[in-house]
């Protein structure tokens, strides 16, 4: 069974967002339920734009602007529904036009249908801090109970080549399990990558260059373990290891392998604090031009 059965798709305004949503459908032909959600900034929304620089968010309320935006979002949802009916004809499909803060409404929608994954578009790098859905993925990682799939605008979601980041933690094992399920469903190739940094060496009670080299050897072992698990399930798999800043090595390796999807755990070896203080997953989202799936523990 495909691991994505119940799906939330965030639909923003603009052709790029619609393309991302449609792209996601190509990998979700076996889905049972798809709900497309558009969110118009509502009262006290974190996503409502300030009227003047330095001001806080403003409520659109029942203004003419809100009504105009609502109509635009309805049109976007209608276009997406047309594509969904063509590509996922066996799935139960519905749409929701909601008001408020984008990530909060997506989280609530995911909980309502017990979603396996929430899909959002990721604007081009120069716009990721300002566009509405550009700020959403990092918040979803922190609050959503299901997996989060962020697809950069103009990017193809290709499950034939999947890169999963592992570090020996329980969180990364769950990410590897999900990556195997996706590779198996698509007949794809799985690449496992473990990156060891000097900070990670310190966390594992090793020190100095000798400790870092020993840690690199450990990282190769972690990558091999997950690759072997995939092979036991009949999946072609290749292990990789590296040292240096984790997010940089993940982004570089994904580009080198031309990976169609990067899979990561929501937490790493350092646990919750790393998630809250600028996680590897968040930094990968900021730097990559590849789809990223963050697997919840």
Short mmCIF file of the C-alpha atoms (twelve columns), coordinates in Angstrom:
data_MODEL
# 
_entry.id   MODEL 
# 
loop_
_atom_site.group_PDB 
_atom_site.id 
_atom_site.type_symbol 
_atom_site.label_atom_id 
_atom_site.label_alt_id 
_atom_site.label_comp_id 
_atom_site.label_asym_id 
_atom_site.label_seq_id 
_atom_site.Cartn_x 
_atom_site.Cartn_y 
_atom_site.Cartn_z 
_atom_site.pdbx_PDB_model_num 
ATOM 1   C CA . UNK A 1   0.000   0.000  0.000   1 
ATOM 2   C CA . UNK A 2   1.253   3.478  -0.846  1 
ATOM 3   C CA . UNK A 3   2.184   5.358  2.348   1 
ATOM 4   C CA . UNK A 4   0.182   8.430  1.288   1 
ATOM 5   C CA . UNK A 5   -3.527  7.663  1.535   1 
ATOM 6   C CA . UNK A 6   -5.022  10.765 3.180   1 
ATOM 7   C CA . UNK A 7   -3.526  13.977 1.862   1 
ATOM 8   C CA . UNK A 8   -3.805  17.703 2.509   1 
ATOM 9   C CA . UNK A 9   -2.648  19.966 -0.329  1 
ATOM 10  C CA . UNK A 10  -2.138  23.665 0.340   1 
ATOM 11  C CA . UNK A 11  -3.229  25.722 -2.679  1 
ATOM 12  C CA . UNK A 12  -1.930  29.282 -2.845  1 
ATOM 13  C CA . UNK A 13  -2.588  31.909 -5.508  1 
ATOM 14  C CA . UNK A 14  -0.629  31.920 -8.721  1 
ATOM 15  C CA . UNK A 15  0.267   29.469 -11.463 1 
ATOM 16  C CA . UNK A 16  3.412   28.305 -9.641  1 
ATOM 17  C CA . UNK A 17  1.465   27.106 -6.620  1 
ATOM 18  C CA . UNK A 18  -1.047  25.316 -8.831  1 
ATOM 19  C CA . UNK A 19  1.787   23.592 -10.691 1 
ATOM 20  C CA . UNK A 20  3.215   22.347 -7.380  1 
ATOM 21  C CA . UNK A 21  -0.169  21.020 -6.299  1 
ATOM 22  C CA . UNK A 22  -0.670  19.252 -9.630  1 
ATOM 23  C CA . UNK A 23  2.883   17.885 -9.478  1 
ATOM 24  C CA . UNK A 24  2.080   16.329 -6.116  1 
ATOM 25  C CA . UNK A 25  -0.908  14.563 -7.637  1 
ATOM 26  C CA . UNK A 26  1.381   12.688 -10.015 1 
ATOM 27  C CA . UNK A 27  2.811   10.809 -7.011  1 
ATOM 28  C CA . UNK A 28  -0.570  10.340 -5.338  1 
ATOM 29  C CA . UNK A 29  -2.590  8.360  -7.855  1 
ATOM 30  C CA . UNK A 30  -3.338  5.696  -5.226  1 
ATOM 31  C CA . UNK A 31  -4.566  8.158  -2.603  1 
ATOM 32  C CA . UNK A 32  -7.933  7.479  -0.993  1 
ATOM 33  C CA . UNK A 33  -8.684  11.013 0.129   1 
ATOM 34  C CA . UNK A 34  -7.354  14.394 -0.988  1 
ATOM 35  C CA . UNK A 35  -8.389  17.691 0.532   1 
ATOM 36  C CA . UNK A 36  -7.223  20.917 -1.085  1 
ATOM 37  C CA . UNK A 37  -7.059  23.840 1.326   1 
ATOM 38  C CA . UNK A 38  -6.688  27.534 0.574   1 
ATOM 39  C CA . UNK A 39  -6.356  30.043 3.385   1 
ATOM 40  C CA . UNK A 40  -7.289  33.715 3.154   1 
ATOM 41  C CA . UNK A 41  -5.585  35.805 5.868   1 
ATOM 42  C CA . UNK A 42  -8.247  36.443 8.485   1 
ATOM 43  C CA . UNK A 43  -8.544  38.206 11.832  1 
ATOM 44  C CA . UNK A 44  -5.226  38.382 13.701  1 
ATOM 45  C CA . UNK A 45  -3.544  36.255 11.043  1 
ATOM 46  C CA . UNK A 46  0.235   35.997 11.231  1 
ATOM 47  C CA . UNK A 47  0.194   35.959 7.429   1 
ATOM 48  C CA . UNK A 48  -1.710  39.206 6.925   1 
ATOM 49  C CA . UNK A 49  0.600   41.825 5.482   1 
ATOM 50  C CA . UNK A 50  1.228   45.000 7.554   1 
ATOM 51  C CA . UNK A 51  -0.131  48.239 6.130   1 
ATOM 52  C CA . UNK A 52  3.138   50.066 6.697   1 
ATOM 53  C CA . UNK A 53  6.705   48.923 7.410   1 
ATOM 54  C CA . UNK A 54  7.156   48.111 11.066  1 
ATOM 55  C CA . UNK A 55  3.465   47.538 11.763  1 
ATOM 56  C CA . UNK A 56  2.083   44.211 12.915  1 
ATOM 57  C CA . UNK A 57  -0.324  42.018 10.934  1 
ATOM 58  C CA . UNK A 58  -3.720  43.458 10.120  1 
ATOM 59  C CA . UNK A 59  -7.096  41.788 9.802   1 
ATOM 60  C CA . UNK A 60  -8.702  41.685 6.383   1 
ATOM 61  C CA . UNK A 61  -12.020 40.964 8.066   1 
ATOM 62  C CA . UNK A 62  -15.034 41.439 5.769   1 
ATOM 63  C CA . UNK A 63  -13.305 44.070 3.646   1 
ATOM 64  C CA . UNK A 64  -13.556 44.290 -0.115  1 
ATOM 65  C CA . UNK A 65  -9.975  43.046 -0.240  1 
ATOM 66  C CA . UNK A 66  -10.967 39.894 1.655   1 
ATOM 67  C CA . UNK A 67  -13.894 39.274 -0.687  1 
ATOM 68  C CA . UNK A 68  -11.680 39.777 -3.717  1 
ATOM 69  C CA . UNK A 69  -9.042  37.389 -2.369  1 
ATOM 70  C CA . UNK A 70  -11.707 34.831 -1.487  1 
ATOM 71  C CA . UNK A 71  -12.872 34.757 -5.092  1 
ATOM 72  C CA . UNK A 72  -9.303  34.314 -6.333  1 
ATOM 73  C CA . UNK A 73  -8.740  31.391 -3.954  1 
ATOM 74  C CA . UNK A 74  -12.020 29.786 -5.006  1 
ATOM 75  C CA . UNK A 75  -10.875 29.950 -8.620  1 
ATOM 76  C CA . UNK A 76  -7.530  28.370 -7.689  1 
ATOM 77  C CA . UNK A 77  -9.280  25.551 -5.836  1 
ATOM 78  C CA . UNK A 78  -11.616 24.956 -8.772  1 
ATOM 79  C CA . UNK A 79  -8.672  24.653 -11.176 1 
ATOM 80  C CA . UNK A 80  -6.938  22.243 -8.857  1 
ATOM 81  C CA . UNK A 81  -10.087 20.147 -8.509  1 
ATOM 82  C CA . UNK A 82  -10.289 19.792 -12.272 1 
ATOM 83  C CA . UNK A 83  -6.750  18.390 -12.336 1 
ATOM 84  C CA . UNK A 84  -7.401  16.132 -9.351  1 
ATOM 85  C CA . UNK A 85  -10.503 14.635 -10.922 1 
ATOM 86  C CA . UNK A 86  -8.423  13.728 -13.971 1 
ATOM 87  C CA . UNK A 87  -5.302  12.407 -12.241 1 
ATOM 88  C CA . UNK A 88  -6.779  10.809 -9.102  1 
ATOM 89  C CA . UNK A 89  -10.208 9.748  -10.259 1 
ATOM 90  C CA . UNK A 90  -10.553 7.046  -7.597  1 
ATOM 91  C CA . UNK A 91  -9.828  9.358  -4.645  1 
ATOM 92  C CA . UNK A 92  -12.409 11.093 -2.510  1 
ATOM 93  C CA . UNK A 93  -11.766 14.762 -3.169  1 
ATOM 94  C CA . UNK A 94  -12.957 17.935 -1.506  1 
ATOM 95  C CA . UNK A 95  -11.871 21.551 -1.080  1 
ATOM 96  C CA . UNK A 96  -11.882 24.000 1.812   1 
ATOM 97  C CA . UNK A 97  -11.604 27.778 1.716   1 
ATOM 98  C CA . UNK A 98  -10.576 28.887 5.180   1 
ATOM 99  C CA . UNK A 99  -9.597  32.115 6.914   1 
ATOM 100 C CA . UNK A 100 -6.822  32.779 9.396   1 
ATOM 101 C CA . UNK A 101 -3.147  31.860 9.629   1 
ATOM 102 C CA . UNK A 102 -2.014  29.485 6.893   1 
ATOM 103 C CA . UNK A 103 -0.061  26.920 8.922   1 
ATOM 104 C CA . UNK A 104 -2.681  26.784 11.683  1 
ATOM 105 C CA . UNK A 105 -5.504  26.058 9.254   1 
ATOM 106 C CA . UNK A 106 -3.422  23.435 7.458   1 
ATOM 107 C CA . UNK A 107 -2.583  21.748 10.766  1 
ATOM 108 C CA . UNK A 108 -6.262  21.707 11.747  1 
ATOM 109 C CA . UNK A 109 -7.279  20.325 8.353   1 
ATOM 110 C CA . UNK A 110 -4.661  17.573 8.556   1 
ATOM 111 C CA . UNK A 111 -5.910  16.528 11.990  1 
ATOM 112 C CA . UNK A 112 -9.515  16.558 10.791  1 
ATOM 113 C CA . UNK A 113 -8.926  13.912 8.104   1 
ATOM 114 C CA . UNK A 114 -6.048  12.148 9.901   1 
ATOM 115 C CA . UNK A 115 -3.735  13.049 7.010   1 
ATOM 116 C CA . UNK A 116 -0.597  11.066 6.204   1 
ATOM 117 C CA . UNK A 117 1.075   14.066 4.587   1 
ATOM 118 C CA . UNK A 118 0.533   17.790 4.087   1 
ATOM 119 C CA . UNK A 119 1.846   19.197 0.806   1 
ATOM 120 C CA . UNK A 120 2.818   22.836 0.340   1 
ATOM 121 C CA . UNK A 121 4.654   24.809 -2.306  1 
ATOM 122 C CA . UNK A 122 8.065   26.256 -1.612  1 
ATOM 123 C CA . UNK A 123 8.733   29.585 -3.374  1 
ATOM 124 C CA . UNK A 124 12.033  30.274 -5.063  1 
ATOM 125 C CA . UNK A 125 14.859  30.900 -2.611  1 
ATOM 126 C CA . UNK A 126 14.728  34.671 -2.876  1 
ATOM 127 C CA . UNK A 127 11.048  34.646 -1.908  1 
ATOM 128 C CA . UNK A 128 10.981  32.044 0.831   1 
ATOM 129 C CA . UNK A 129 10.866  34.507 3.709   1 
ATOM 130 C CA . UNK A 130 8.136   36.715 2.288   1 
ATOM 131 C CA . UNK A 131 5.613   34.624 0.366   1 
ATOM 132 C CA . UNK A 132 2.738   33.262 2.416   1 
ATOM 133 C CA . UNK A 133 3.479   29.571 1.886   1 
ATOM 134 C CA . UNK A 134 7.206   30.306 2.022   1 
ATOM 135 C CA . UNK A 135 6.955   30.719 5.781   1 
ATOM 136 C CA . UNK A 136 4.573   27.829 6.226   1 
ATOM 137 C CA . UNK A 137 6.721   24.666 5.855   1 
ATOM 138 C CA . UNK A 138 8.996   25.415 8.824   1 
ATOM 139 C CA . UNK A 139 5.969   26.075 11.029  1 
ATOM 140 C CA . UNK A 140 4.234   22.939 9.817   1 
ATOM 141 C CA . UNK A 141 7.291   20.884 10.760  1 
ATOM 142 C CA . UNK A 142 6.953   22.131 14.312  1 
ATOM 143 C CA . UNK A 143 3.198   21.769 14.720  1 
ATOM 144 C CA . UNK A 144 1.806   19.274 12.207  1 
ATOM 145 C CA . UNK A 145 1.267   15.719 13.451  1 
ATOM 146 C CA . UNK A 146 1.688   14.260 9.984   1 
ATOM 147 C CA . UNK A 147 4.547   14.339 7.471   1 
ATOM 148 C CA . UNK A 148 5.207   17.565 5.564   1 
ATOM 149 C CA . UNK A 149 6.140   17.584 1.874   1 
ATOM 150 C CA . UNK A 150 7.496   20.878 0.535   1 
ATOM 151 C CA . UNK A 151 7.894   21.112 -3.250  1 
ATOM 152 C CA . UNK A 152 9.848   24.074 -4.691  1 
ATOM 153 C CA . UNK A 153 8.122   25.970 -7.468  1 
ATOM 154 C CA . UNK A 154 9.106   24.640 -10.873 1 
ATOM 155 C CA . UNK A 155 10.465  21.393 -9.432  1 
ATOM 156 C CA . UNK A 156 9.485   17.833 -10.338 1 
ATOM 157 C CA . UNK A 157 8.623   15.349 -7.599  1 
ATOM 158 C CA . UNK A 158 10.432  12.214 -8.767  1 
ATOM 159 C CA . UNK A 159 10.269  9.114  -6.569  1 
ATOM 160 C CA . UNK A 160 12.611  7.139  -8.808  1 
ATOM 161 C CA . UNK A 161 15.632  8.610  -6.963  1 
ATOM 162 C CA . UNK A 162 15.211  9.230  -3.248  1 
ATOM 163 C CA . UNK A 163 17.847  10.505 -0.818  1 
ATOM 164 C CA . UNK A 164 17.206  9.865  2.885   1 
ATOM 165 C CA . UNK A 165 19.305  11.487 5.599   1 
ATOM 166 C CA . UNK A 166 20.065  9.167  8.532   1 
ATOM 167 C CA . UNK A 167 22.048  9.538  11.755  1 
ATOM 168 C CA . UNK A 168 21.266  6.436  13.764  1 
ATOM 169 C CA . UNK A 169 18.495  8.093  15.784  1 
ATOM 170 C CA . UNK A 170 14.988  6.694  16.136  1 
ATOM 171 C CA . UNK A 171 13.726  9.696  14.149  1 
ATOM 172 C CA . UNK A 172 15.973  8.954  11.183  1 
ATOM 173 C CA . UNK A 173 15.007  5.274  11.260  1 
ATOM 174 C CA . UNK A 174 11.385  6.313  10.829  1 
ATOM 175 C CA . UNK A 175 12.412  8.586  7.950   1 
ATOM 176 C CA . UNK A 176 14.288  5.686  6.336   1 
ATOM 177 C CA . UNK A 177 11.249  3.448  6.744   1 
ATOM 178 C CA . UNK A 178 9.060   6.002  4.951   1 
ATOM 179 C CA . UNK A 179 11.693  6.464  2.241   1 
ATOM 180 C CA . UNK A 180 11.765  2.705  1.663   1 
ATOM 181 C CA . UNK A 181 7.981   2.603  1.360   1 
ATOM 182 C CA . UNK A 182 8.028   5.392  -1.232  1 
ATOM 183 C CA . UNK A 183 10.896  3.828  -3.202  1 
ATOM 184 C CA . UNK A 184 9.167   0.452  -3.156  1 
ATOM 185 C CA . UNK A 185 5.859   1.918  -4.368  1 
ATOM 186 C CA . UNK A 186 7.581   3.709  -7.256  1 
ATOM 187 C CA . UNK A 187 10.181  1.058  -8.081  1 
ATOM 188 C CA . UNK A 188 12.792  3.695  -7.290  1 
ATOM 189 C CA . UNK A 189 16.403  3.743  -6.121  1 
ATOM 190 C CA . UNK A 190 17.166  4.718  -2.523  1 
ATOM 191 C CA . UNK A 191 20.307  6.570  -1.453  1 
ATOM 192 C CA . UNK A 192 21.109  6.729  2.264   1 
ATOM 193 C CA . UNK A 193 23.325  9.528  3.575   1 
ATOM 194 C CA . UNK A 194 24.793  10.050 7.020   1 
ATOM 195 C CA . UNK A 195 26.700  13.279 7.706   1 
ATOM 196 C CA . UNK A 196 28.956  13.708 10.718  1 
ATOM 197 C CA . UNK A 197 30.051  17.151 11.872  1 
ATOM 198 C CA . UNK A 198 32.446  18.223 14.605  1 
ATOM 199 C CA . UNK A 199 29.413  19.132 16.717  1 
ATOM 200 C CA . UNK A 200 28.009  15.632 16.278  1 
ATOM 201 C CA . UNK A 201 31.357  14.184 17.344  1 
ATOM 202 C CA . UNK A 202 31.145  16.214 20.529  1 
ATOM 203 C CA . UNK A 203 27.588  15.008 21.145  1 
ATOM 204 C CA . UNK A 204 28.781  11.421 20.882  1 
ATOM 205 C CA . UNK A 205 31.529  12.079 23.483  1 
ATOM 206 C CA . UNK A 206 34.330  12.052 20.933  1 
ATOM 207 C CA . UNK A 207 36.835  14.877 20.592  1 
ATOM 208 C CA . UNK A 208 39.455  16.253 18.244  1 
ATOM 209 C CA . UNK A 209 40.296  15.178 14.693  1 
ATOM 210 C CA . UNK A 210 40.602  11.562 15.787  1 
ATOM 211 C CA . UNK A 211 37.121  11.686 17.243  1 
ATOM 212 C CA . UNK A 212 35.749  13.243 14.063  1 
ATOM 213 C CA . UNK A 213 37.328  10.532 11.894  1 
ATOM 214 C CA . UNK A 214 35.860  7.853  14.150  1 
ATOM 215 C CA . UNK A 215 32.520  9.586  13.868  1 
ATOM 216 C CA . UNK A 216 32.762  9.553  10.070  1 
ATOM 217 C CA . UNK A 217 33.290  5.801  10.248  1 
ATOM 218 C CA . UNK A 218 30.182  5.576  12.409  1 
ATOM 219 C CA . UNK A 219 28.249  7.617  9.852   1 
ATOM 220 C CA . UNK A 220 29.226  5.158  7.115   1 
ATOM 221 C CA . UNK A 221 27.935  2.350  9.299   1 
ATOM 222 C CA . UNK A 222 24.576  4.114  9.800   1 
ATOM 223 C CA . UNK A 223 24.220  4.644  6.041   1 
ATOM 224 C CA . UNK A 224 25.122  1.011  5.363   1 
ATOM 225 C CA . UNK A 225 22.602  -0.300 7.884   1 
ATOM 226 C CA . UNK A 226 19.712  1.555  6.256   1 
ATOM 227 C CA . UNK A 227 20.874  0.653  2.748   1 
ATOM 228 C CA . UNK A 228 21.010  -3.027 3.734   1 
ATOM 229 C CA . UNK A 229 17.483  -2.853 5.150   1 
ATOM 230 C CA . UNK A 230 16.289  -1.508 1.822   1 
ATOM 231 C CA . UNK A 231 18.077  -4.239 -0.114  1 
ATOM 232 C CA . UNK A 232 16.454  -6.872 2.083   1 
ATOM 233 C CA . UNK A 233 13.119  -5.507 0.873   1 
ATOM 234 C CA . UNK A 234 14.168  -5.770 -2.757  1 
ATOM 235 C CA . UNK A 235 14.991  -2.073 -3.191  1 
ATOM 236 C CA . UNK A 236 18.133  -0.942 -4.988  1 
ATOM 237 C CA . UNK A 237 20.048  1.094  -2.411  1 
ATOM 238 C CA . UNK A 238 23.381  2.906  -2.174  1 
ATOM 239 C CA . UNK A 239 24.965  4.212  1.055   1 
ATOM 240 C CA . UNK A 240 26.864  7.509  1.299   1 
ATOM 241 C CA . UNK A 241 28.671  9.254  4.145   1 
ATOM 242 C CA . UNK A 242 30.244  12.689 4.539   1 
ATOM 243 C CA . UNK A 243 31.568  15.116 7.100   1 
ATOM 244 C CA . UNK A 244 30.836  18.793 7.510   1 
ATOM 245 C CA . UNK A 245 27.689  20.902 8.013   1 
ATOM 246 C CA . UNK A 246 24.808  18.461 7.669   1 
ATOM 247 C CA . UNK A 247 22.441  20.653 5.675   1 
ATOM 248 C CA . UNK A 248 25.139  21.609 3.163   1 
ATOM 249 C CA . UNK A 249 26.183  18.013 2.562   1 
ATOM 250 C CA . UNK A 250 22.564  16.903 2.181   1 
ATOM 251 C CA . UNK A 251 21.842  19.633 -0.370  1 
ATOM 252 C CA . UNK A 252 25.091  18.934 -2.250  1 
ATOM 253 C CA . UNK A 253 24.527  15.187 -2.340  1 
ATOM 254 C CA . UNK A 254 20.941  15.579 -3.536  1 
ATOM 255 C CA . UNK A 255 22.154  17.774 -6.379  1 
ATOM 256 C CA . UNK A 256 24.993  15.401 -7.268  1 
ATOM 257 C CA . UNK A 257 22.680  12.388 -7.361  1 
ATOM 258 C CA . UNK A 258 19.894  14.366 -9.056  1 
ATOM 259 C CA . UNK A 259 17.562  13.148 -6.310  1 
ATOM 260 C CA . UNK A 260 13.868  13.693 -6.936  1 
ATOM 261 C CA . UNK A 261 13.085  13.760 -3.208  1 
ATOM 262 C CA . UNK A 262 14.981  14.375 0.030   1 
ATOM 263 C CA . UNK A 263 13.576  12.569 3.078   1 
ATOM 264 C CA . UNK A 264 14.467  13.633 6.622   1 
ATOM 265 C CA . UNK A 265 13.294  13.106 10.171  1 
ATOM 266 C CA . UNK A 266 11.719  16.009 12.017  1 
ATOM 267 C CA . UNK A 267 14.310  15.649 14.798  1 
ATOM 268 C CA . UNK A 268 17.905  14.522 14.696  1 
ATOM 269 C CA . UNK A 269 20.380  13.175 17.176  1 
ATOM 270 C CA . UNK A 270 20.126  16.340 19.270  1 
ATOM 271 C CA . UNK A 271 16.351  16.102 19.612  1 
ATOM 272 C CA . UNK A 272 13.719  18.783 20.090  1 
ATOM 273 C CA . UNK A 273 16.000  21.714 20.862  1 
ATOM 274 C CA . UNK A 274 17.639  21.437 17.478  1 
ATOM 275 C CA . UNK A 275 14.235  21.525 15.829  1 
ATOM 276 C CA . UNK A 276 13.286  24.694 17.675  1 
ATOM 277 C CA . UNK A 277 16.629  26.460 17.290  1 
ATOM 278 C CA . UNK A 278 17.017  26.091 13.537  1 
ATOM 279 C CA . UNK A 279 16.926  22.458 12.546  1 
ATOM 280 C CA . UNK A 280 18.858  20.782 9.791   1 
ATOM 281 C CA . UNK A 281 15.514  20.133 8.092   1 
ATOM 282 C CA . UNK A 282 14.635  23.823 8.104   1 
ATOM 283 C CA . UNK A 283 18.038  24.802 6.711   1 
ATOM 284 C CA . UNK A 284 17.713  22.229 3.960   1 
ATOM 285 C CA . UNK A 285 14.319  23.713 3.090   1 
ATOM 286 C CA . UNK A 286 15.940  27.134 2.817   1 
ATOM 287 C CA . UNK A 287 18.830  25.966 0.623   1 
ATOM 288 C CA . UNK A 288 17.607  23.212 -1.694  1 
ATOM 289 C CA . UNK A 289 15.866  23.216 -5.047  1 
ATOM 290 C CA . UNK A 290 14.530  19.665 -4.453  1 
ATOM 291 C CA . UNK A 291 11.295  18.448 -2.853  1 
ATOM 292 C CA . UNK A 292 11.760  17.729 0.855   1 
ATOM 293 C CA . UNK A 293 9.692   15.291 2.918   1 
ATOM 294 C CA . UNK A 294 9.971   15.789 6.676   1 
ATOM 295 C CA . UNK A 295 8.771   12.657 8.476   1 
ATOM 296 C CA . UNK A 296 7.128   13.141 11.842  1 
ATOM 297 C CA . UNK A 297 8.097   10.898 14.732  1 
# 
